[in-house]
C-alpha cells in the first residue's frame, strides 16, 4: 500500500505520521492534531435532570450573552444619547399652525412630562401651576431610560451574584469517609491512530504509599470494572466504580499500548473526563475534563508520545458536603498535573524510535490522590433580601430622577424663556381646535338652514339675510320692503356690535337650532306674554308697524360679561318682532294678490265689452 501524504517511513517498508500528526482517512493524508490544551471543571455541582428555572429562564444563556453589567450600561448610554439628540434636533423645527408632524411630535414630547410637570422652576409667591414642557418631557424620558438601564444591571447582578458560597474545611474521621458513596467514572483517550487491539497490561490496581505497609496490589475488579472502546480520536479506556467507598489515599492504575503491524504505539495527546455522582441522588454531578498535548504547562508545540517512560495523569478527589442541598455528599475531582513520559519533537528521532523494538510501547498511569484528611462543607448565603432589593430599587429611582431634575432646574434658572415654554404650544393647539370646531359649526349651520353664507358674510353686504331659513328680499318689492330689509340688517348690526362680550358668549355657548325648534329653548310663559302684547298692539293699530324692541341691557349686566337670561330675553323680543313683521308681510302680500286679481278681472271685462 502507498504511504499517506506527509507521512514518514521506518524499517524501510512501513509508514507512520510525523510529529503531532494523525491520519485523516477521508483525505488519505497526515494532518496536525489542532485541538488546544484545555482543562474544564464545574464551578459547583451540575444537574443531570431537568431544572425548571434553568429551562424556562435560562440564566446561563443570559449570563453568556451579556457577559457583564457593562453591556447594560453601554446600551443605556447609547439610548440616552440618541433620545437627547432627537429632542435637541426637534427643538429647532418650526411649529407652524399646529398641523405639521413636527408640532405633533413636540406636543407628544410635552405630554411625556410625567416626573417634572409640577416641579419646574417656581418664582417666589407664585401659584403652583401644572405645566408640561418639552424640556420636562425630554428629561422625564431620559430619567426612565437611565432607570430601566440601571434596573436591568441590578437584575443581572441578582442573577449572577444573588448568593455567595461559603466554604468551611474541617478535619474528618473514619465514619465521615464511610458515609461517602459515589459513582466514579473515568474515561481517558489516547489521541492516536491506534485501536483497542494495541491495549495491554490492564487489570491491576495499586493502593497505598509505595515503600509503606499500606502499599498493596489488587485486582481492578475489586474496585470496579473497565472497558475499552474505539473512537474516531483513538482507543478510550473506561473505568467505573458504583457506590465506591474509598479508604486509601493513593490509587494507581496503569496500562500500556504496544506496536502492531501498520499501527505503531504512539499518541499525540490525551483526552480525559472524570465524573462523580451521588449514589442516592443521581441528578447531582461533579466532573473535570480536558485535553492535553504537551505536559502540564499546556504548551501548544506538536509532540508525539512514545517510549518506555510512563505518562502520568494526576487527579485529586475532595470530599464535599453541600448543606444547601440537603447535606449532599459528593466527591469533587480536580485535575492536578500531567507528567509526560518519552516525548519526541524531532522527526529523525521519531523515525529512529519506531525502528527500535524496545521503544514500541506507550505507558499510561492514572494517579488518584484522595484527600481524606479534610472535608469541605459548602453552604449558600443569600446576600440580597427583599428589603435590600427594594432599597436598591428606590435608590436607582432617586438617582435617575435627581440627576435630570438638577439639569432641569439649572436650564430654567439660566434661560428664563423656558419657564413659560408650554404656553406657546398650548396657544397654538387651542387656536387650531377652535378653528376646527368653528368649521364644524359652519357646516352644521349650512346643512341645517341651507345658508349660502354666514354671519361674517352678512357684515359685507346688506343683500344677504342674516337669519337662516328666510327668503332673500326682492329688490322689486317697492320702497317699503327695501326699508324693511335695511332695518333688519341695521338691527342685526346693532345686536352684534352693541356688546362685544355678548357675541363672545354666544360663540362659545349658543348652538344654532332649526327655526321650528327655536321656541323650545326659551321660556314658554314669557313667549306667550310677548305674543299677547304684540297681538294687542296689532288689533289696536293694524296699519302702523311698531318700533323694534330696545337692545339696552340692564344695569346689573353692564359688567365684563352679559347675563345669559338678558340675551335670551332680547332674542325672544326679536323673534316676536320678526313674527309680527311676517304677519304684516303676509297681510300686505294678500292685499297685493287681491288687487292683482281685481285688476285682471277688470281688464278682461273691458276686453269683453
C-alpha positions in Angstrom: 0.0 0.0 0.0 1.1 3.6 -0.7 2.0 5.7 2.2 -0.2 8.7 3.1 0.8 12.2 2.2 3.1 14.0 4.7 4.0 10.6 6.4 7.4 9.2 7.4 8.8 5.8 6.8 10.6 3.4 9.1 12.1 -0.1 8.7 12.2 0.8 5.0 8.7 -0.5 4.3 6.4 0.8 7.0 4.7 4.2 7.2 3.6 6.4 10.1 2.5 10.0 10.6 5.0 12.6 11.7 5.4 14.6 14.8 2.0 15.6 16.2 0.1 14.3 13.2 -2.9 12.0 12.8 -4.1 10.1 9.7 -7.1 11.6 8.1 -8.7 8.6 6.4 -11.1 10.6 4.2 -8.3 12.6 2.6 -5.6 10.0 2.9 -3.0 12.4 4.4 -1.4 13.1 7.8 -2.6 16.3 9.5 -1.6 18.1 12.6 -3.7 17.5 15.7 -5.1 21.0 16.2 -7.1 20.7 19.4 -5.8 23.2 22.0 -4.9 22.1 25.5 -7.8 22.9 27.8 -8.9 21.9 31.3 -12.6 22.2 32.2 -14.2 21.7 35.6 -17.6 22.6 37.1 -17.7 25.6 39.5 -20.3 23.8 41.6 -22.4 20.7 41.4 -24.1 20.3 38.0 -27.6 18.9 37.3 -28.2 15.9 35.0 -32.0 16.2 35.3 -34.4 19.0 34.1 -34.4 22.1 36.2 -37.5 24.4 35.9 -35.6 27.6 36.5 -32.7 26.7 34.1 -35.1 25.5 31.4 -37.6 28.4 31.4 -35.5 31.3 32.5 -32.1 30.2 31.0 -29.9 32.1 33.4 -26.8 30.6 32.0 -27.7 31.8 28.5 -28.4 35.3 29.8 -25.0 35.2 31.5 -23.2 34.1 28.4 -25.0 36.6 26.2 -24.4 39.6 28.4 -21.0 38.7 29.9 -21.1 41.7 32.4 -23.0 44.7 33.6 -21.1 46.9 31.1 -23.3 45.7 28.3 -26.4 47.1 30.0 -24.7 50.3 30.9 -23.4 50.8 27.4 -26.8 50.1 25.9 -28.3 52.6 28.3 -25.8 55.3 27.4 -26.5 54.8 23.6 -30.3 55.0 24.1 -29.9 58.1 26.3 -27.7 60.0 23.9 -30.0 59.1 20.9 -33.0 60.4 22.7 -31.4 63.7 23.8 -30.1 64.2 20.2 -33.5 63.6 18.8 -35.1 66.1 21.2 -32.4 68.6 20.5 -33.0 68.5 16.7 -36.7 68.5 17.2 -36.4 71.7 19.3 -35.3 73.7 16.2 -38.2 72.7 14.0 -41.0 75.1 13.1 -44.3 74.8 15.0 -46.4 76.2 12.1 -50.1 76.3 12.5 -50.3 73.2 14.7 -51.0 70.8 11.9 -47.5 69.6 10.9 -45.9 66.4 12.1 -43.1 68.4 13.9 -45.7 70.2 16.0 -47.4 66.8 16.9 -44.0 65.3 17.8 -43.2 68.3 20.0 -46.6 68.2 21.6 -46.3 64.5 22.5 -42.9 65.2 24.0 -44.6 67.6 26.3 -47.2 65.0 27.1 -44.4 62.7 28.3 -43.5 65.2 31.1 -44.6 62.8 33.9 -41.9 63.4 36.5 -41.5 67.2 36.4 -44.9 68.5 35.5 -45.4 70.2 38.9 -41.7 70.6 39.8 -40.4 73.2 37.3 -38.8 76.5 38.3 -41.1 78.4 40.6 -40.8 82.1 41.5 -41.5 83.2 45.0 -45.1 83.9 45.9 -46.4 82.4 42.7 -49.2 79.9 42.4 -48.0 76.4 41.6 -49.3 75.6 38.1 -49.2 72.2 36.5 -47.1 72.5 33.4 -46.0 70.1 30.7 -43.0 71.4 28.8 -40.7 70.0 26.1 -37.7 70.1 28.4 -39.6 68.3 31.1 -40.8 65.6 28.7 -37.2 65.2 27.4 -35.8 64.8 30.9 -38.6 62.6 32.0 -38.0 60.0 29.3 -34.3 60.3 29.8 -34.7 59.5 33.5 -36.9 56.5 32.5 -34.1 55.3 30.2 -31.5 55.6 32.9 -33.7 53.9 35.5 -34.5 51.0 33.2 -30.9 50.5 32.3 -29.8 50.6 35.9 -32.6 48.3 36.9 -31.5 45.7 34.2 -28.0 45.9 35.5 -29.4 45.3 39.0 -31.3 42.2 37.8 -28.2 40.9 36.2 -26.3 41.3 39.4 -29.1 39.5 41.3 -29.0 36.6 38.8 -25.2 36.2 38.8 -24.4 37.2 42.4 -27.6 36.7 44.3 -25.8 34.3 46.7 -22.4 33.7 48.0 -20.8 30.3 48.5 -19.3 29.7 51.9 -16.6 27.0 52.3 -15.6 25.5 55.6 -12.8 23.0 55.9 -12.8 20.6 58.9 -10.8 17.5 59.8 -12.5 14.3 59.1 -12.7 10.8 60.6 -13.4 7.3 59.5 -17.3 7.5 60.0 -17.4 10.6 57.7 -15.4 8.9 55.0 -17.5 5.7 55.1 -20.7 7.8 54.6 -19.4 8.9 51.1 -20.8 6.6 48.5 -20.3 7.9 45.0 -20.4 6.5 41.5 -17.0 7.2 39.9 -16.4 7.1 36.1 -13.1 7.8 34.3 -12.6 8.0 30.6 -9.2 8.6 29.0 -8.5 8.6 25.3 -5.0 8.2 23.7 -5.4 10.5 20.7 -3.7 8.4 18.0 -4.2 6.0 15.1 -4.2 3.0 17.4 -7.2 0.8 18.4 -8.1 -1.3 21.4 -6.1 -4.1 19.9 -2.9 -2.3 21.0 -4.0 -2.2 24.7 -2.0 -4.4 27.1 -1.2 -4.7 30.8 -4.5 -3.6 32.4 -6.3 -5.4 35.2 -4.5 -4.4 38.4 -4.7 -1.6 40.8 -2.1 -0.4 43.3 -3.2 1.3 46.6 -1.3 2.9 49.4 2.0 4.7 49.6 5.0 2.9 47.9 7.5 1.8 50.5 5.0 1.7 53.3 2.9 -1.1 54.8 -0.3 0.0 53.2 1.1 -0.5 49.8 -0.9 -3.2 48.1 -1.5 -4.6 44.6 -5.0 -5.9 44.0 -7.2 -6.8 41.1 -9.0 -4.0 39.4 -12.3 -5.9 39.6 -12.1 -5.5 43.4 -12.8 -1.8 43.0 -14.7 -1.6 39.7 -14.6 -2.7 36.1 -13.0 -1.4 32.9 -13.8 -1.4 29.2 -12.1 -0.2 26.0 -13.9 1.4 23.1 -12.6 2.5 19.7 -13.5 6.1 18.8 -12.6 8.5 16.0 -9.9 10.0 18.2 -8.4 6.7 19.3 -8.9 4.0 21.9 -10.8 5.1 25.0 -10.3 3.3 28.3 -13.3 3.5 30.7 -13.2 2.8 34.5 -16.4 2.5 36.5 -16.9 2.1 40.2 -20.5 2.0 41.6 -21.1 3.1 45.2 -17.4 3.4 45.8 -16.2 3.8 49.4 -12.6 5.0 49.0 -10.5 4.0 52.0 -7.0 4.7 50.6 -5.4 8.0 49.9 -3.4 6.9 46.9 -4.6 4.8 43.9 -2.6 3.8 40.8 -4.0 2.3 37.7 -1.6 1.5 34.8 -1.8 0.2 31.3 0.2 0.4 28.0 -0.1 0.1 24.2 2.2 -1.9 22.0 3.2 -1.8 18.4 1.2 -3.7 15.8 1.8 -4.0 12.1 0.9 -0.7 10.4 -0.2 0.6 13.9 2.7 1.8 16.0 2.2 2.6 19.7 2.3 6.4 19.6 -0.1 9.2 20.6 -0.2 12.9 20.0 -2.2 13.8 23.1 -4.7 12.7 25.8 -8.3 13.5 26.5 -9.9 12.7 29.8 -13.2 13.0 31.6 -13.6 12.2 35.3 -17.2 12.2 36.7 -18.6 11.7 40.2 -22.3 11.2 41.1 -24.0 10.7 44.4 -25.3 7.2 44.8 -28.6 8.2 46.3 -29.3 11.4 44.4 -28.0 10.9 40.8 -29.2 14.2 39.5 -26.2 16.0 41.0 -22.9 15.5 39.3 -19.3 16.9 39.5 -16.8 16.5 36.8 -13.5 17.5 35.3 -12.4 17.1 31.7 -9.7 18.3 29.4 -7.3 17.8 26.5 -3.5 17.6 26.9 -0.9 18.0 24.1 2.4 18.7 25.8 2.6 18.5 29.6 1.0 20.4 32.4 2.4 23.7 31.0 -0.2 23.4 28.2 2.4 24.0 25.6 1.0 24.0 22.1 4.1 22.6 20.3 3.2 19.4 18.4 4.8 16.3 20.0 4.5 12.5 19.8 4.3 10.4 23.0 6.2 7.0 22.6 8.6 5.1 24.7 9.2 3.2 28.0 8.8 6.2 30.3 5.2 6.4 31.6 2.8 9.3 31.1 1.2 10.1 34.5 -2.1 11.9 34.9 -2.7 13.1 38.5 -6.1 13.8 40.0 -7.2 15.0 43.4 -10.5 14.0 45.0 -12.1 16.3 47.5 -15.0 15.0 49.7 -17.6 17.8 50.0 -20.9 18.2 51.9 -23.4 20.6 50.4 -25.6 21.8 53.2 -27.9 23.9 51.0 -28.7 20.7 49.0 -30.0 18.6 51.9 -26.5 17.7 53.1 -25.5 16.2 49.8 -22.2 14.3 50.0 -20.3 14.4 46.7 -16.7 13.9 45.8 -15.2 16.7 43.6 -12.5 15.5 41.2 -9.9 18.1 40.1 -7.0 17.7 37.6 -3.7 18.2 39.4 -0.8 17.6 37.0 0.3 15.8 33.8 3.8 14.4 33.8 4.7 13.4 30.2 6.9 10.4 29.6 9.0 9.8 26.5 8.3 12.6 24.1 9.6 13.3 20.6 9.7 16.7 18.9 12.1 15.8 16.1 11.2 13.7 13.0 14.5 11.9 12.8 14.3 10.9 16.5 10.8 9.6 16.0 11.9 7.5 12.9 14.7 6.0 14.9 12.4 5.2 17.9 9.9 3.5 15.6 12.7 1.3 14.2 13.6 0.1 17.7 11.5 -2.7 19.1 12.4 -1.6 22.7 10.5 1.7 22.2 7.4 0.1 20.8 5.3 0.9 23.8 3.2 3.7 25.3 2.8 3.6 29.0 0.0 5.4 30.8 -0.7 5.7 34.6 -3.7 7.2 36.3 -2.8 8.5 39.8 -5.6 9.4 42.2 -5.0 11.2 45.4 -7.9 11.0 47.8 -7.7 14.0 50.2 -9.4 12.2 53.1 -7.9 14.2 55.9 -10.3 17.0 55.5 -13.9 17.6 54.4 -15.1 20.7 52.7 -18.5 21.9 53.9 -20.3 24.2 51.4 -23.3 26.4 52.1 -25.0 29.3 50.2 -26.0 32.5 51.8 -28.3 35.0 50.2 -26.8 38.4 50.1 -29.9 40.2 48.7 -33.2 40.0 50.6 -36.5 41.8 49.7 -35.7 44.8 51.9 -32.3 45.4 50.3 -33.7 44.9 46.8 -36.4 47.5 47.4 -33.8 49.8 48.9 -31.6 49.4 45.8 -34.6 49.9 43.5 -35.6 53.1 45.4 -32.0 54.4 45.2 -31.8 53.8 41.5 -35.1 55.7 41.0 -34.0 58.6 43.1 -30.7 58.8 41.3 -32.3 58.8 37.8 -34.9 61.5 38.8 -32.4 63.6 40.8 -29.9 63.9 38.0 -32.3 65.2 35.4 -34.2 67.4 37.9 -31.0 69.1 38.7 -30.3 69.7 35.0 -33.9 70.9 34.5 -33.6 73.5 37.3 -30.2 74.7 36.0 -31.6 75.1 32.5 -34.6 77.1 33.6 -32.6 79.1 36.0 -30.3 80.3 33.3 -32.9 80.6 30.4 -36.0 82.3 31.8 -37.8 81.7 28.5 -38.0 78.0 29.3 -40.2 78.8 32.3 -43.2 79.5 30.2 -42.4 77.5 27.1 -45.6 75.4 27.4 -47.9 78.4 26.8 -46.9 78.8 23.1 -47.6 75.2 22.2 -50.9 75.3 24.2 -52.0 78.5 22.5 -51.3 77.1 19.0 -53.2 73.9 19.8 -56.2 75.7 21.3 -56.3 78.0 18.2 -56.3 75.0 15.9 -59.0 73.2 17.9 -61.1 76.4 17.9 -60.8 76.7 14.1 -61.7 73.0 13.7 -64.8 73.4 15.9 -65.8 76.6 14.2 -65.6 74.9 10.8 -67.8 72.1 12.1 -70.3 74.7 13.4 -70.3 76.5 10.0 -71.0 73.2 8.2 -73.8 72.4 10.7 -75.5 75.7 10.2 -75.2 75.4 6.4 -76.6 71.9 6.5 -79.5 72.8 8.8 -80.6 76.2 7.4 -79.3 75.9 3.8 -77.4 79.1 4.1 -75.0 80.1 1.4 -73.1 82.5 3.6 -73.0 83.0 7.3 -72.7 86.0 9.7 -69.3 87.2 8.6 -70.6 87.4 5.0 -73.6 89.4 6.2 -71.3 92.1 7.5 -70.1 92.7 4.0 -73.4 93.1 2.2 -76.9 94.1 3.1 -78.4 91.9 0.4 -78.0 88.7 2.3 -80.3 87.8 5.0 -78.7 87.3 8.4 -81.3 84.9 9.6 -81.1 81.4 8.0 -84.3 79.9 6.6 -85.9 83.1 5.3 -86.1 84.0 1.6 -83.9 86.9 0.3 -85.9 90.1 -0.1 -86.7 91.0 -3.7 -85.4 94.4 -4.9 -88.6 95.0 -6.9 -90.9 94.8 -3.9 -91.0 98.5 -3.5 -89.7 101.0 -1.1 -91.3 99.5 2.0 -89.7 96.1 1.5 -86.2 97.6 1.0 -86.6 99.7 4.0 -87.6 96.6 6.0 -84.6 94.7 4.7 -82.3 97.6 5.6 -83.9 98.0 9.0 -83.5 94.3 9.6 -79.8 94.5 8.6 -79.3 97.5 10.8 -81.0 95.7 13.7 -78.6 92.8 13.2 -75.6 95.1 13.1 -76.8 96.7 16.3 -77.2 93.4 18.0 -73.7 92.2 17.0 -71.9 95.4 17.8 -73.7 96.6 20.9 -72.0 94.3 23.3 -68.8 92.5 22.3 -68.7 90.2 25.3 -72.2 89.1 24.4 -71.0 88.0 21.0 -68.2 86.0 22.6 -70.6 84.4 24.9 -72.9 83.4 22.0 -70.0 81.9 20.1 -69.0 79.8 23.0 -72.3 78.7 24.4 -75.1 79.1 21.8 -75.6 76.3 19.2 -77.9 77.3 16.3 -81.1 75.2 16.0 -83.7 74.8 13.3 -86.4 77.5 13.1 -89.1 75.1 14.0 -87.3 74.2 17.3 -86.1 77.6 18.4 -89.2 78.3 20.6 -88.4 75.2 22.7 -85.2 76.7 24.1 -87.0 79.7 25.5 -89.3 80.2 28.3 -92.9 79.4 27.2 -94.6 81.7 29.6 -92.6 84.8 28.6 -93.2 83.9 24.9 -96.9 83.8 25.4 -96.9 87.1 27.2 -94.9 88.8 24.5 -97.2 87.4 21.8 -100.3 88.7 23.6 -98.7 92.1 23.9 -97.8 92.2 20.2 -101.3 91.0 19.1 -102.9 93.7 21.3 -100.8 96.3 19.5 -101.8 94.8 16.2 -105.5 94.9 17.0 -105.3 98.5 18.2 -103.5 99.8 15.2 -103.4 97.5 12.2 -101.7 99.9 9.9 -98.7 101.0 11.9 -95.6 98.8 12.2 -94.3 99.0 15.7 -90.7 100.1 16.6 -88.0 97.4 17.1 -87.6 96.4 20.7 -84.8 98.2 22.6 -81.5 96.4 22.9 -80.2 98.1 26.0 -79.1 95.7 28.7 -79.9 96.0 32.4 -77.5 97.8 34.7 -76.8 94.6 36.6 -75.3 93.1 33.4 -73.2 96.1 32.5 -70.0 94.4 33.7 -67.4 92.5 31.7 -69.9 89.7 30.8 -73.6 89.8 29.8 -76.0 87.6 31.6 -77.4 84.7 29.6 -81.0 85.5 30.7 -80.9 89.0 29.3 -79.6 87.6 26.0 -82.4 85.1 25.8 -85.0 87.8 26.6 -83.6 90.1 23.8 -83.6 87.2 21.4 -87.3 86.4 22.3 -88.2 90.0 21.7 -86.5 89.9 18.3 -88.3 86.6 17.5 -91.7 88.1 18.4 -90.9 91.2 16.4 -90.0 89.0 13.3 -93.3 87.1 13.7 -95.2 90.4 13.7 -93.3 91.5 10.6 -94.0 88.2 8.9 -97.7 88.6 9.6 -97.6 92.2 8.3 -95.8 90.9 5.2 -98.4 88.1 4.6 -101.2 90.6 5.1 -99.6 93.0 2.6 -99.0 90.2 0.2 -102.6 89.1 0.4 -103.6 92.8 -0.4 -101.4 92.8 -3.4 -102.8 89.5 -4.6 -106.3 90.8 -4.2 -105.5 94.0 -6.1 -103.9 92.0 -8.8 -106.9 89.7 -9.1 -109.3 92.7 -9.3 -107.1 94.4 -11.9 -107.0 91.2 -14.1 -110.8 90.8 -13.8 -111.5 94.4 -14.8 -109.2 94.1 -17.8 -110.9 91.0 -19.0 -114.3 92.7 -18.6 -113.1 95.7 -20.6 -111.8 93.5 -23.4 -115.0 91.6 -23.5 -117.0 94.7 -23.7 
